[in-house]
Amino acid sequence: MRDLTNEILELIRLTSSHLPADVEKRLRAAVEKEAAGSAAQGALETILKNVELSRQNSTPICQDTGTPIFYVKYPLGWSTIQLRQMIRTALAEATKRSYMRPNAVDAIYDRNSGNNLGGDDFPYIHFEEVEGDELTIELMLKGGGCENVGAQYSLPDNRLGAGRDLAGVRKAVLDAVHKAQGQGCAPSILGVAIGGDRGSGYLKSKEILYQKIGEPNADPKLAALETQLTEEANSMGIGPMGFGGQTTVIDTKITGLSRLPASYFVSVSYMCWAYRRRKMTVRGDEVMYE
């Protein structure tokens, strides 16, 4: 089995320092929507300058390099034990080289491991065996600020007047955006899971954030709701970093899950403007990054 430790190290470097093109494009478009000389426009211009410098210098886009979340799809015959070790070795080296900040803190003893390795679940690694001979590793770095303002609702919610339908989902998601204000480092991207249980709902609301900005939802009902939520969130006037303005959310992604009759959860994962996600594909001797 091929040793991919160095290739995974490069994936981590790219994810931490190179904002994906689709995200940068949407942020640059947002600058034009804000009033000239406004705090919102200034915040976006500063963000984009930071994006450029991080790319040039291979330095983290944000000082909070986030929770490393890996999704590995591997062909039959690959060892998940070895793949996990490659990922952990690469992450420790990335931390040593300052591509990553040491983030793994033991919650019981309040000790930082110093190398981003914190037991079996830090980094979080999800494995899925797939047909064919292609290996893919997707990485998301999710910062603590945006993670702190994620939310989960159990419908019906009398406080919001939200029932068990898409109209109720809309009210719940907009409530989460309103509560976040500037604390989630807007402009944000929303990952929304409807249904499931409490655990699967949050998991799927993060998974859907691996999709690129602008990719239409295959379900026309959800596609329409995604557009509506983005537009209505932006009408709140929260704006970049909470300074006010036209750009609070740059995209919304929604997925639906099966649920028990007794439960109707709406899980919202709030992603900050530092929307760090990258994909590595191994096909034979070739390694590609996107």
N, C-alpha and C positions, 0 to 999 in steps of 0.2 A: 504494500500500500504506500502510495506516494506521500512524502512529508510536505505538508502545505503550510507549515508554520510561518515562513517568511511571506508567503502570499497573503495569509490572513493578517499578518502585521501590516501589510500595505493596505488591505481593506480597512483596517482600523484607522490608519493615518488619513486615508482619503475621506472616510466618514466624518472624522473629527475636524478636518481642516478645509474640506471642499464642499460647499453647499451645492446640492443638486441643481442642475440647470433649470428644471421646471419651477423650482421654488424661487430661485433668483429672478427668473423672468417675471413671475407674478409680483414679487416685491418691487421690481423696477417699474412695472406698470402702475403700482399703487402710488409711487411718488408723484406721478402726473395727476392723480386724482385729488391730492391734498392742496390746500391753499398755499400759494407762494409765501415763503417766509414763516409759515406756521410751525408750531412745535411738532406737529405730526410729520410734516415734510422733513424737518430737521432730524427727527428720530430715524426716519427711513433712510435718509442720506447717510447718517452715521452708521446704521446697520450695514448698508451696502459697502461703505468704505471698509468696515471691519471684515466683511466677506472677502473683499479683494486682498486685503493684507494677510488674512489667514491662509488664503490659497497660495500667495506668493512665498510665505515664510514657513508653511507647514506647521502652523500653530493652531491650537483649538479655536474654533469659531466663538465659543462661549467658555468662560472660566469654569462653569459647571458642565463637565463633559458627560454627565448623565449616567443613567443605568444602561449598561450594554445588553441589548436584547438581540440574540442570534436566532435565526430560523434556518435550519440546515435541511435541505432535501438531498438525500444521498441514494445512489444506486445499490442494488443488491450486492452484497459482498464487502461493502465498506464497513469498517469497525467504528461504531459510535464512541467506544471507549477511547480509541486513538484520536478521533476527530475532536472530542471534548478536550483531550490533553493538548492538542495543537492549539486550539482556541485559547485555552487558559495560559499556555506558555506565551503565545503571541500577545495576549492582553497584558501580561506582566511586563513584557519587554516594551510594549507601547507606553506603559506607565513610566517605566524607567527613562524612556526617551522624551517624556513630557508631551506625547500625543494625547495622553489621557491624564486627568487629575486623579490621585488616589481617592476613591469614593466609597469603598466598601467599609462600612462601619458596623461592627457587631452591636446589635440593638440591646442586648442584655448587659454586656460589659463595657459598652461605649469605647471600643478600641478600633482604630483604623488599621486594616491589615497592611496598608502602605503599597500594595501592588494590585489593587482592584480585584483580588480573589477573596471571596467571602463565603465559604461553604459551597454547597451544591447548587444554590440558586442565585449566586452572584459571581459571574454573569449568568443571566437567564439564557438557557440554550434549549431550543425546541427541535427535536429530530423527527423527520418523516421520511420513510423509505418510499422511493418512487421507481417507476419503470424506466427503462433506458439506461444509458451509461453516463449521463450528465449530472454533475454535482453542482448545486447552487448554495451559496451562503449569503443570506441577507442580514444586514446589521442595522439596527436603529439605536441611536443614543438619545434617551429621553431624559431631559433635565428635570431637576426637582421642583423648580418653580411651577412649570406647567403641570407636573404630576400632582402637585398639591391642590390644584383647583379642578381636577377631575371630579366627576360626581356620578352618583347612581340614584335613580328614582324608582320607587315602587308605586305603580299606578293601580287604582286611581289615587290622586293626590288632591285632597280637598282644598289645601292651602292654595294651590295653583289653579284649581278648577280644571284639572287635567284628568280626562277619562282614559279608558283603555283603547285608544285608537291613535291614528297618526296625528290628529289634532292635539291630543294629549301629549304625544311625543314632542311635537313642536314646542309646546309650552314648557316642557321640562328642559329641553336643550337650550332654549333662550334664557331660561332662569339660570342655568349653569354659566352661560356667557356673561350675563349681567352680574352675577356674584363674583366672577373672576376679576372683572375690571382690569386694572393694569398688572395685577399680580402674576398673571400667566404669561407675561412677555408677549403681548399681541404685537403684530398680526398673528393670528393663530390659525391652525387647521384642526377641525373637529372630526374625531372618529366616534361614531355613534353605533351602538349595538342595541337592537330591539329584541327583547326576549331572552331566552337562556336562563341560567341561574346566576347568582351573584358572581361566581367565579368565572364562568364561561363568558358572561356578558362583558366583563372588563377585559378579558383576554382577547375576545374578538374585536372589541372597540380599538384595541392597539394594533391587531393584525391588519385591519383594513387601512391603517395609515401607511402601509408599505406600497399602496397603490400611488401612481403618479397623479399629480395635480392635473385636472382637466380631463381625466379618463371618465367617460360617462357611465353612470350606473346602468346595468342591463335591465333593471326593473324600472319601467317608466314612472311608477308611483314614487319610488324612492329617489329617482333622478329629479323629479319635480320638487320633492321636499328638500333635497340637498340645495338646490338653487334658491328656494324660498328662505331656508334658514340662513344661508350666507348673506342674502340681501337684507333680511330683517335684522340680523346681528350687526351689520354695518350701519343700519339706520339708528342704532342706539347711541352713536356718537362717542363711544369709548375710545376708539382710535389706537394708533401705535403706542405701545408701552403705557396706555391709559392717559395719554396727553390730549385726548379728544381728536376728532377727525372722521374721515370717511372709511378707514380701513381697520376693522377690528378682526375680521375673519377673511382669509383668502381662499379657503375651500372647505367643503364639508363632505365627509364620506359616511355612508350609512350601510349597515348590513342587518338582515333579519335572521333570527334564530327561532327554533322551536322552543316552546315553553310548556310548563305545567299549567293546567287550568287555573290553579290557585295563584299563579304569579304572573306579573307583567312588569319586567324590569326594563328600564332605559338607562344604559351605561354610556357615559360621555368621557372619552379620553381627549384631553385638551393638549394639543401640541403647540409649542412656542414657535416664533419665527425661525429659530435655529433648528429647522426641520431636517435633522441629520439622519439620512438613511442611504445606504449603498448596497449594491449587489455584486457578488463575485461568482462567476461561472467557470467551471473547470470542464473542459471537453478534450479528452485525450491529453496531449502535452500543452494545450493552449489554455491560458488563464485570461479571462476578460473581466473588466470592471465597468459598472454603469451606475 
